[in-house]
Amino acid sequence: MRLAVHPDGRVVVTKARLVPDILVAQFVKKHTDWITKRLEYIENHPAPLLGKHSIRDYAAHKELARTLVHERVNFFATKYQFAFGSIRIGNQKSRWGSCSRRGNLNFNYKIVFLPERLQDYIVVHELCHLKELNHGRGFWKLLEKEIPDWKSVRKELKKY
């Protein structure tokens, strides 16, 4: 028999067809500590989301990402009183978002797979570039108004 714990938390036992369920249950029980450790590891070390993903994944999640991003951008832009250009949802391999000099905002569709606090960090980060087009002191002060713990949030985001 073979035991695997997948990144989404599924525990899978692979067995020969004739192996009875009682032996499978005993096998799983015997490896409970290992399963628990793997699940804890997965929780503390999420699989990276950036990188190569299929066009099918992008097509399946693009509109959900667009809805989420528009909602969060409008919410925070109103708070900051920022005007922005267009919003684009893409399938970048190495960026969560970007802001052009013209005020156009770009976001990676994989933002939908992140916890809400990381989604908000990305949105606020890009909105702050509307006023500060660099990562200078003024930029971080502006970001800190909405995300006071931005350093720890940024560190958490790097796991993905």
Backbone as JSON, one array per atom type, in Angstrom:
{
  "sequence": "MRLAVHPDGRVVVTKARLVPDILVAQFVKKHTDWITKRLEYIENHPAPLLGKHSIRDYAAHKELARTLVHERVNFFATKYQFAFGSIRIGNQKSRWGSCSRRGNLNFNYKIVFLPERLQDYIVVHELCHLKELNHGRGFWKLLEKEIPDWKSVRKELKKY",
  "N": [[0.85, -1.19, 0.0], [0.32, 2.31, -0.47], [0.74, 5.58, 0.78], [-0.29, 8.91, 0.58], [-0.12, 12.45, 1.02], [-1.68, 15.12, -0.25], [-1.07, 18.46, -1.6], [-3.45, 19.93, -1.31], [-4.51, 18.91, 0.98], [-5.74, 16.45, 0.87], [-5.82, 13.05, 1.8], [-4.55, 10.16, 0.51], [-4.85, 6.76, -0.16], [-3.27, 4.23, -1.87], [-3.91, 1.1, -3.17], [-3.82, -2.44, -3.78], [-6.4, -4.0, -5.65], [-7.65, -6.17, -4.33], [-7.11, -5.93, -1.63], [-8.41, -5.85, 1.59], [-10.71, -3.5, 3.16], [-10.4, -3.31, 5.92], [-7.68, -3.77, 6.37], [-6.65, -1.53, 5.13], [-7.64, 0.5, 6.79], [-6.25, -0.14, 9.15], [-3.65, 0.32, 8.27], [-3.7, 3.09, 7.75], [-4.25, 4.03, 10.33], [-1.93, 3.23, 11.65], [-0.13, 4.99, 10.54], [-0.87, 7.52, 11.38], [0.44, 9.56, 12.85], [2.44, 10.36, 11.04], [0.84, 11.31, 8.94], [-0.42, 13.48, 10.2], [1.82, 15.13, 10.7], [2.6, 15.7, 8.05], [0.34, 17.11, 7.15], [0.47, 19.36, 8.83], [2.88, 20.41, 7.94], [2.24, 21.09, 5.3], [0.33, 23.06, 5.79], [1.91, 25.05, 6.94], [3.74, 25.54, 4.94], [2.8, 26.52, 2.25], [2.08, 25.55, -1.14], [3.8, 27.07, -3.84], [2.15, 29.55, -5.78], [2.68, 31.12, -7.95], [4.1, 30.94, -11.23], [4.16, 28.48, -13.81], [1.02, 27.77, -15.12], [-1.91, 26.2, -16.42], [-3.68, 27.21, -19.42], [-6.31, 26.59, -19.23], [-6.78, 26.68, -16.43], [-6.46, 29.41, -16.03], [-8.55, 30.46, -17.65], [-10.71, 29.4, -16.27], [-10.72, 30.76, -13.85], [-10.42, 33.48, -14.25], [-12.57, 35.39, -14.48], [-13.68, 35.31, -11.93], [-11.52, 36.31, -10.5], [-11.44, 38.87, -11.65], [-13.84, 39.99, -10.71], [-13.42, 39.93, -7.92], [-11.09, 41.56, -7.68], [-11.95, 44.03, -8.79], [-13.9, 44.73, -6.9], [-12.36, 45.0, -4.51], [-10.43, 46.9, -5.28], [-12.04, 49.14, -5.87], [-13.13, 49.58, -3.32], [-10.81, 50.21, -1.7], [-9.67, 52.29, -3.22], [-11.55, 54.27, -2.96], [-11.33, 54.8, -0.22], [-8.7, 55.83, -0.12], [-9.0, 57.85, -1.89], [-8.15, 57.69, -4.58], [-7.72, 57.85, -8.07], [-7.93, 55.65, -10.78], [-6.88, 53.98, -13.81], [-7.54, 51.58, -16.17], [-8.35, 48.15, -15.28], [-6.68, 45.14, -15.41], [-6.69, 41.63, -15.75], [-4.39, 39.11, -15.57], [-2.11, 36.41, -16.46], [0.44, 36.23, -15.17], [3.8, 35.09, -14.65], [5.55, 35.71, -12.62], [4.69, 37.82, -11.03], [2.45, 39.44, -8.77], [1.03, 41.71, -9.16], [0.85, 44.92, -10.84], [1.44, 48.41, -11.6], [0.9, 50.89, -13.93], [2.45, 53.87, -15.31], [0.4, 55.36, -16.32], [-1.65, 54.84, -14.65], [-2.95, 52.43, -14.88], [-3.98, 49.29, -13.69], [-2.73, 46.07, -13.06], [-3.36, 42.68, -12.4], [-2.62, 39.43, -11.14], [-4.37, 36.5, -11.95], [-4.29, 34.49, -10.06], [-4.59, 35.57, -7.62], [-7.0, 35.02, -6.47], [-6.69, 32.67, -5.08], [-5.43, 33.21, -2.76], [-5.26, 34.0, 0.8], [-7.57, 36.38, 2.23], [-6.37, 38.67, 3.51], [-3.91, 38.81, 2.24], [-4.67, 39.21, -0.39], [-5.8, 41.76, -0.11], [-3.51, 43.18, 0.62], [-2.0, 43.08, -1.77], [-3.67, 44.51, -3.53], [-3.84, 47.06, -2.25], [-1.14, 47.7, -2.25], [-0.6, 48.02, -5.02], [-2.36, 50.14, -5.56], [-1.19, 52.16, -4.04], [0.97, 52.74, -5.59], [-0.1, 54.45, -7.41], [0.2, 56.95, -6.4], [2.83, 56.97, -5.47], [5.31, 56.01, -7.42], [7.39, 54.3, -6.9], [9.38, 52.29, -4.62], [10.0, 53.8, -2.39], [10.5, 55.57, 0.76], [8.18, 57.14, 1.16], [6.25, 55.66, -0.21], [6.02, 53.29, 1.38], [5.12, 54.37, 3.79], [2.63, 55.31, 3.01], [1.37, 52.91, 2.33], [1.38, 51.73, 4.82], [-0.63, 53.05, 6.19], [-3.0, 51.72, 5.65], [-2.3, 49.02, 5.84], [-0.91, 48.21, 8.47], [0.78, 46.18, 9.43], [2.42, 45.5, 7.28], [4.97, 44.47, 6.72], [5.09, 41.86, 7.83], [2.98, 40.72, 6.44], [3.85, 40.93, 3.81], [6.04, 39.22, 3.95], [4.72, 36.82, 4.44], [3.34, 36.57, 2.02], [5.4, 35.97, 0.27], [5.74, 33.26, 0.56], [4.01, 32.13, -1.17]],
  "CA": [[0.0, 0.0, 0.0], [1.03, 3.58, -0.55], [0.01, 6.67, 1.43], [0.16, 10.23, 0.11], [-0.86, 13.62, 1.47], [-1.58, 16.09, -1.35], [-1.01, 19.87, -1.16], [-4.78, 20.44, -0.93], [-4.9, 18.28, 2.24], [-6.34, 15.12, 0.68], [-5.02, 11.89, 2.16], [-4.9, 9.14, -0.47], [-4.23, 5.45, -0.02], [-3.3, 3.43, -3.09], [-3.82, -0.3, -2.75], [-4.25, -3.44, -4.75], [-7.86, -4.13, -5.64], [-8.14, -7.21, -3.43], [-6.78, -5.62, -0.24], [-9.65, -5.5, 2.29], [-10.78, -2.18, 3.8], [-9.92, -3.38, 7.31], [-6.23, -3.59, 6.32], [-6.42, -0.12, 4.78], [-7.89, 1.26, 8.02], [-5.12, -0.39, 10.06], [-2.5, 0.99, 7.67], [-3.87, 4.52, 7.99], [-4.12, 4.24, 11.78], [-0.51, 3.05, 11.98], [0.62, 6.15, 10.02], [-1.58, 8.74, 11.77], [1.41, 10.61, 13.23], [3.06, 10.84, 9.8], [-0.18, 12.09, 8.23], [-0.57, 14.74, 10.94], [3.01, 15.94, 10.44], [2.54, 16.17, 6.66], [-0.7, 18.14, 7.06], [1.01, 20.55, 9.48], [3.9, 20.95, 7.05], [1.54, 21.72, 4.17], [-0.31, 24.28, 6.29], [2.94, 26.05, 7.19], [4.54, 25.73, 3.73], [1.89, 26.37, 1.11], [2.7, 25.4, -2.46], [3.86, 28.33, -4.58], [1.09, 29.72, -6.78], [3.22, 31.74, -9.16], [4.77, 30.0, -12.11], [3.4, 28.02, -14.97], [-0.29, 27.15, -14.94], [-2.52, 25.98, -17.73], [-4.64, 28.18, -19.97], [-7.61, 26.17, -18.69], [-6.87, 27.25, -15.07], [-6.64, 30.86, -16.21], [-9.9, 30.69, -18.17], [-11.69, 29.03, -15.25], [-10.69, 31.64, -12.67], [-10.19, 34.87, -14.63], [-13.71, 36.25, -14.16], [-13.76, 35.37, -10.47], [-10.46, 37.24, -10.11], [-11.85, 40.2, -12.08], [-14.88, 40.44, -9.78], [-12.77, 40.17, -6.62], [-10.17, 42.69, -7.78], [-12.73, 45.27, -8.96], [-14.53, 45.04, -5.61], [-11.35, 45.44, -3.54], [-9.83, 48.14, -5.79], [-13.01, 50.22, -5.66], [-13.22, 49.82, -1.87], [-9.62, 50.9, -1.2], [-9.47, 53.54, -3.97], [-12.45, 55.24, -2.33], [-10.71, 55.18, 1.06], [-7.52, 56.65, -0.39], [-9.4, 58.87, -2.86], [-7.27, 57.53, -5.74], [-8.34, 57.55, -9.37], [-7.11, 54.71, -11.53], [-7.3, 53.74, -15.19], [-8.18, 50.28, -16.38], [-7.89, 47.01, -14.49], [-6.48, 43.97, -16.26], [-6.39, 40.37, -15.07], [-3.5, 38.35, -16.43], [-1.55, 35.14, -16.0], [1.88, 36.49, -15.05], [4.53, 33.99, -14.02], [6.38, 36.1, -11.48], [4.18, 39.02, -10.35], [1.06, 39.46, -8.29], [0.36, 42.88, -9.68], [1.69, 46.03, -11.28], [0.75, 49.67, -11.84], [1.61, 51.64, -14.97], [2.51, 55.33, -15.13], [-0.9, 55.91, -16.71], [-2.64, 54.49, -13.63], [-3.6, 51.16, -15.17], [-3.63, 48.27, -12.7], [-2.69, 44.69, -13.55], [-3.33, 41.71, -11.32], [-2.53, 38.03, -11.5], [-5.63, 35.81, -11.63], [-4.07, 33.57, -8.93], [-4.91, 36.29, -6.4], [-8.21, 34.41, -5.89], [-6.32, 31.52, -4.26], [-4.75, 33.71, -1.56], [-6.1, 34.48, 1.9], [-8.07, 37.74, 2.01], [-5.43, 39.7, 3.93], [-2.87, 38.91, 1.21], [-5.34, 39.85, -1.52], [-5.9, 43.19, 0.19], [-2.16, 43.75, 0.56], [-1.63, 43.26, -3.18], [-4.49, 45.6, -4.08], [-3.4, 48.33, -1.66], [0.22, 47.93, -2.74], [-0.67, 48.59, -6.38], [-3.01, 51.45, -5.49], [-0.23, 53.12, -3.51], [1.83, 53.14, -6.7], [-0.74, 55.55, -8.13], [0.76, 58.18, -5.85], [4.27, 56.78, -5.35], [5.66, 55.01, -8.44], [8.6, 53.58, -6.51], [9.27, 51.68, -3.3], [10.7, 54.68, -1.45], [9.94, 55.75, 2.11], [6.81, 57.65, 1.04], [5.39, 54.54, -0.61], [5.77, 52.39, 2.52], [4.3, 55.13, 4.74], [1.28, 55.32, 2.46], [0.87, 51.54, 2.47], [1.23, 51.47, 6.25], [-1.89, 53.62, 6.67], [-4.04, 50.7, 5.53], [-1.76, 47.72, 6.21], [0.15, 48.55, 9.42], [1.71, 45.06, 9.57], [2.77, 45.16, 5.91], [6.2, 43.68, 6.65], [4.78, 40.44, 8.05], [2.09, 40.29, 5.35], [4.73, 40.77, 2.64], [6.82, 38.0, 4.19], [3.79, 35.69, 4.24], [3.05, 36.47, 0.59], [6.55, 35.37, -0.41], [5.58, 31.81, 0.62], [3.17, 31.72, -2.3]],
  "C": [[0.89, 1.24, 0.0], [0.14, 4.67, 0.03], [0.58, 7.99, 0.94], [-0.74, 11.31, 0.71], [-0.61, 14.7, 0.41], [-1.58, 17.52, -0.8], [-2.36, 20.46, -0.77], [-5.32, 19.79, 0.33], [-5.55, 16.91, 2.1], [-5.34, 14.05, 1.08], [-5.49, 10.75, 1.26], [-4.12, 7.87, -0.19], [-4.39, 4.73, -1.35], [-3.05, 2.0, -2.68], [-4.18, -1.21, -3.92], [-5.76, -3.64, -4.58], [-8.37, -5.11, -4.59], [-7.82, -6.97, -1.95], [-8.05, -5.18, 0.48], [-9.56, -4.15, 3.01], [-10.25, -2.19, 5.22], [-8.39, -3.21, 7.36], [-5.85, -2.16, 5.97], [-6.58, 0.74, 6.02], [-6.74, 1.08, 9.01], [-3.86, 0.34, 9.57], [-2.54, 2.49, 7.94], [-3.67, 4.84, 9.47], [-2.65, 4.17, 12.21], [0.31, 4.29, 11.57], [-0.02, 7.49, 10.37], [-0.61, 9.87, 12.12], [2.07, 11.21, 11.99], [2.09, 11.72, 9.03], [-0.34, 13.46, 8.89], [0.61, 15.67, 10.68], [3.0, 16.51, 9.02], [1.5, 17.28, 6.51], [-0.24, 19.45, 7.71], [2.05, 21.21, 8.58], [3.25, 21.7, 5.89], [0.9, 23.03, 4.59], [0.71, 25.4, 6.47], [3.82, 26.36, 5.98], [3.66, 25.55, 2.51], [2.66, 26.27, -0.21], [2.72, 26.74, -3.17], [2.76, 28.39, -5.65], [1.62, 30.33, -8.06], [3.97, 30.7, -9.96], [3.83, 29.56, -13.2], [2.11, 27.32, -14.56], [-0.94, 27.07, -16.31], [-3.46, 27.11, -18.13], [-6.04, 27.86, -19.43], [-7.82, 26.72, -17.28], [-7.18, 28.74, -15.15], [-8.07, 31.17, -16.65], [-10.96, 30.42, -17.09], [-11.79, 30.03, -14.11], [-10.58, 33.13, -12.98], [-11.34, 35.78, -14.21], [-13.93, 36.38, -12.66], [-12.72, 36.37, -9.95], [-10.85, 38.66, -10.46], [-12.87, 40.79, -11.1], [-14.26, 40.81, -8.43], [-11.92, 41.43, -6.66], [-10.94, 44.0, -7.93], [-13.37, 45.7, -7.63], [-13.52, 45.63, -4.64], [-10.69, 46.76, -3.99], [-10.78, 49.31, -5.54], [-13.13, 50.58, -4.17], [-12.03, 50.66, -1.39], [-9.36, 52.22, -1.94], [-10.36, 54.64, -3.39], [-11.87, 55.72, -1.01], [-9.54, 56.13, 0.86], [-7.83, 57.85, -1.28], [-8.44, 58.89, -4.05], [-8.12, 57.27, -6.97], [-7.39, 56.64, -10.12], [-7.68, 54.55, -12.93], [-8.03, 52.42, -15.3], [-7.61, 49.24, -15.42], [-7.82, 45.82, -15.43], [-6.14, 42.77, -15.4], [-5.56, 39.53, -16.02], [-3.02, 37.06, -15.78], [-0.02, 35.28, -15.96], [2.55, 35.32, -14.32], [5.26, 34.4, -12.75], [5.89, 37.35, -10.74], [2.75, 38.83, -9.9], [0.31, 40.64, -8.86], [1.37, 43.91, -10.15], [0.8, 47.24, -11.53], [1.55, 50.45, -12.86], [1.62, 53.13, -14.64], [1.18, 56.0, -15.47], [-2.01, 55.55, -15.71], [-3.42, 53.23, -13.92], [-3.07, 50.1, -14.21], [-3.73, 46.89, -13.32], [-2.58, 43.75, -12.36], [-3.27, 40.29, -11.88], [-3.82, 37.33, -11.08], [-5.5, 34.91, -10.4], [-4.31, 34.25, -7.59], [-6.12, 35.66, -5.71], [-7.88, 33.25, -4.96], [-5.64, 31.93, -2.94], [-5.74, 34.02, -0.45], [-6.44, 35.96, 1.69], [-7.07, 38.83, 2.4], [-4.29, 39.88, 2.93], [-3.44, 39.54, -0.06], [-5.38, 41.36, -1.31], [-4.54, 43.87, 0.14], [-1.77, 44.04, -0.88], [-2.38, 44.43, -3.79], [-4.01, 46.94, -3.55], [-2.0, 48.68, -2.14], [0.18, 48.59, -4.12], [-1.34, 49.95, -6.38], [-2.05, 52.52, -4.97], [0.75, 53.58, -4.59], [1.2, 54.24, -7.55], [-0.19, 56.89, -7.67], [2.29, 58.12, -5.79], [4.69, 55.67, -6.3], [6.93, 54.23, -8.12], [8.35, 52.9, -5.17], [10.09, 52.49, -2.29], [9.95, 54.78, -0.13], [8.48, 56.21, 2.07], [5.82, 56.56, 0.67], [5.01, 53.69, 0.6], [4.93, 53.07, 3.59], [2.84, 55.14, 4.29], [0.62, 53.94, 2.62], [0.54, 51.23, 3.94], [-0.07, 52.03, 6.83], [-3.01, 52.59, 6.65], [-3.58, 49.34, 6.02], [-0.6, 47.96, 7.19], [1.2, 47.43, 9.59], [2.21, 44.57, 8.21], [4.02, 44.3, 5.81], [5.91, 42.19, 6.84], [3.88, 39.89, 6.95], [2.92, 40.04, 4.09], [5.55, 39.49, 2.75], [5.94, 36.77, 3.96], [3.5, 35.48, 2.76], [4.17, 35.79, -0.17], [6.49, 33.84, -0.38], [4.83, 31.27, -0.59], [3.85, 31.99, -3.62]]
}
